[in-house]
Amino acid sequence: MDELWVRQKARGFVAKVALPPVFGDLTPYLEAINAKLRQEELEQGESGYTITKPNGRHIVTVNSTETLERQRFTICHEIAHILLELPSSHEEVPSWSYAKRHPNEVACDTFASELLMPYKLWLDKVPPDDPSMEIIENLAVTFGTSFPAAASRYASLSHRPCAFVTMERGAVRYASRSTSLRNVNAQIPARSIIPAGSVAKRLREAVVSAAAAGEVAQDIWFDNWKKGGVLWEISRHFSSRDTTVSLLWFDEDELPDGELDRFGTSIDEEDGLEELTGHLSWNKQKR
């Protein structure tokens, strides 16, 4: 079970729902899986859970003290557990360690994003303008989701090279990348420190909540990356939570030329294998 399979499964489910809920009401999703919603005041840090009765009826309970956007995401996350038949694995893990989260939870988060922001409807709502915080904020409001969820969705489905990076306590927690960046193996490793020279680094060092934008070198963000290119970084820092987010993007024609190896390093033609001729090129007297 990989991410592509999960997304396809989610999109298949959305396609079967008569009116995909985009502007608030998740009832059609719950009705489609024979589930009832309950809102209760749960303990801090507990977003929700699901109980399945002997008759097959599911009771999805969400924490009424959390934000509406968080409750909506939890509902879709619990629906994912039901449809994917994955048991919950909500063990406590460090907040910065996205990579250590149980695969079941990561898969259900992916599924939930597809339900909250349906693929076709999302593409219809995304304007053709250059990326901006304002665009993402408007999409978050339209689809009733959080800013980070909308930004991650925006980056992953962008037609241009684009990434959205979430950072906590000075380290990268997670990066969502567009298809064009994934195709060239543009890596922003989890748990790596915020790179020097980035807008995000400058904002965090100011120790105040603020937003800023500017051009920076591409290679400070991406591992094993060709030097010389620049990208536009739009960043926002929240000092009370020591959380920073950055939207990175550049034009398609600035992608690195040539083939990349599996480590993301450019392969020059002169460094490749010689064309096969049928003749051995080494000295046969040497072993």
N, C-alpha and C positions, 0 to 999 in steps of 0.2 A: 504494500500500500504506500504509494508515493504521493507527492503533492498534486501532480497532474490528475491522478486517479480520483483523489478527493474532490478536486474542483469539478471534474466532469460529473461525478456523482451528485454534487450539490446542484449543478446547473440542470441536470436531468430532473431533479426533484422540483426546482423552481418552475421548470417548463410545464409540469403537470398541475401546478396550482393555477386556478382560473385567473385570479387577479393578484399577481405578486405584490405584497405590501411594501410600498416604497416610502410613503409619507406618514408612517406612524403605526398603523394597525398590523399586528403580527398574527391576528386571529386565523386567517386562512392557512397559515403554516401549521398552527396547533391543531386545527380541525382536520387537516390532511393526515395527521399521524395519530388521531384519536387521543389528544392530550388536553388537559385543563390547566389553566394558569392560576397560581396562588402567589400573593405578595405578602411576605411576613418579615418582621424585624429579626434578622439573623445576627449572629455574632460578627464583630468587625473582622473583615478579611474573608468572610464566607459569602460568596456571591450567589450561590444557588445549588440546587440538587434536584434529582428526579426520582420519584417512586412509581413503580409499575404495579398495579393491582392484579389480582388473579384473573380478572376478566379482560386484561389487556389494556385497560385504561391507564394512561400516564398522567401523573400529577407533577407538573413542573413548578417548583417553588423558587422565587427570586427574592433577594434582599431588598426590602422596601426603603431602606435607609440610603441606598446607593443612588447615583444619578440615573435619570431616565435612560440616557444613552448606554450606561453600563448595564442596566436591567435588560434592555433590548438585546445587547450582545450576549448576555447570559442565557436568555431565552433561546436564541439561535444556537448557542454553544450546546445547550442541553438537548435540543432537537437533533443536533449532529450525533451526540452520544447514542440516541435512540436509533436513528437511521443507519449509522455505521456499525451499530452493535458493539460499541467500544466501552468497556468499563471505565468509570471515573478514576483518575489517578491524581488527586489534588494534594499530593504531599507538599509540605512547605519547602521551598527552594529559595536561594538568594535572589533578590529582586533583579539583580543585574545579569543573572545567568539564564538567559533564554535557551541556550543550547542544552542546559541540564533539565529542562522541563520534559515530562514524560511524552513520548511520541503520540500517545492517545490525545493528550491535551492540545498539542500543536496541531494535529489533524483536525480536531473539532474547532479550533480557532479559525483555521483556513476555511472550513465548511461554513462557519458562522458568517464570515466576511462575504461569502458568495450569496447568502440569504439576505443579509442586510443591504448589500449593494449589488443587486443582480447585474450580471455582465452586460446584457444588451441595453438595459435601461441606463446603466452607468455611462456607457459610451454615448448614448443620446444626450446626456446631460452635461458632459465635459466640453467646455468651450475650446475653440481652436487656438486661443491666445497662449502666449508664453506662460510657463508655470508661475504661480504666485501663491502666497499665503492666503490672499483674499479668495482666490478660486477654490482652494481646498476648504476654507472655512464655509463658503457657500454650499459646497457639495456635502459637507458634514451636516449642515442644517437641513438640506434637502432630503438626505437619506436617514436623518435621525440617528447619526452615529457620532463617535468621538472624533476629534481632530486627528489624532494619530492613526486611527483606523482608516479614515478617509485619505490621509496623506499616503499611507502604505499602499492602499488600493490605487491611488492616482499614479504613483511611481511604477507599480508593477504592470499597469496597463497602458502606460504612456507610449506613444509612437516614436518618441525621441529618446535618446540616452538619458535616463533619469533614475535617481535613487532617493530614498527617504531613509534617514539614519536616526535612530533613537539612541540617546546616550544617557547614562546615569552614573553619578559619582565619578565623572571624568573618563568613563570607558564606554565603548560601543556596546550596546545591548543587542541591537538587531538592525539589519539593513534590508530594505525591500528594493529590488532592482527591476528595471524594465527588461523586456525580452532582448533588446539590442545589447544591453550591458551583460546579461547572462550569456548571450551567444559568444561574446569575446572574453568570457571568464573574468569580468571585472569584479575583484574580490575586496570587500570591506570586512575584515575579520572581526567576529564577535570577541569582546573582551579586550580588544586593542585600545590603547589610549587615544583620546581625541588628538588628531594630528596638529603639530605646530604649524602655524601659518594659516590655519583655517579660521573662518568667521566664528565657528562654534567655540574654538579655543579662546579667542579674544573675548567673547561674551562671557564665558564662564569665569575667566580670570578677573572680570570686573565685579563679580560677586553681587550683581543686581539683576533683577528680572528685566529683560530687554529683548529687542529684536533688531536685526541688522542684515545687510546683504552686501555682496561684493564678489569680485572675480578672484579666483585662487587657482593654483596649479592643480591639474588633474592628478598628478602622481603623488600628491600628499595624501589623497584619499584612497586611491586604488593600489593594491599590491602589485609588484612586478609590472609597472605601467611605464609606457614610453614617455619620456620627458618632453616638455615643450608645449603641451596642450593646456588650455585653461577651461574652467567651468564656472558657472554662476552658482553661488551658494547663498541660500536664504535661510537664516538660522534664527532660532528663538530659545532663550534660556529662562528657566523657572528656578529662581534661587531658593525658594522655600523647600522645594523637593530635590534640588540639585539635579535637575533633568534638563537636557538640551536636545533639541531636534533640528535637523538640517535637511533641506530639500536641495539636491544637487542635480544640475542638468546642463547639457551643452548640445550643440547642433550635431546632426547625424554625420555631416561631412568631417567632423573632428574625431571620429572614431579611429583607432589605430589601423593602419594599413597592413596587409599581409596576414599570414597565418599565425595563430598562436598555439604554443604547445599546451599540454594539460596543466602546466603550472602558471599559464597566463603570460608567458614570455614570448616575445615576437621571434619568429623563425625567419631569418634571412635566406633568400634563395641560394646564395653561395655557400651557406652552411648546411644545406640539405644533402641528401644522399645523391651520388652520381647516378646518371641514367644507366640501367642495366644493358650490357652489350653482349653477354654470353661468354666473355673472356675473363679469366681470373686476373686480378690486378696485383696480387701480392707475389712475392718471390717464393716459389714452391720449395726452395731449399731451406727456407726458414720455417720453423714450427712455432 
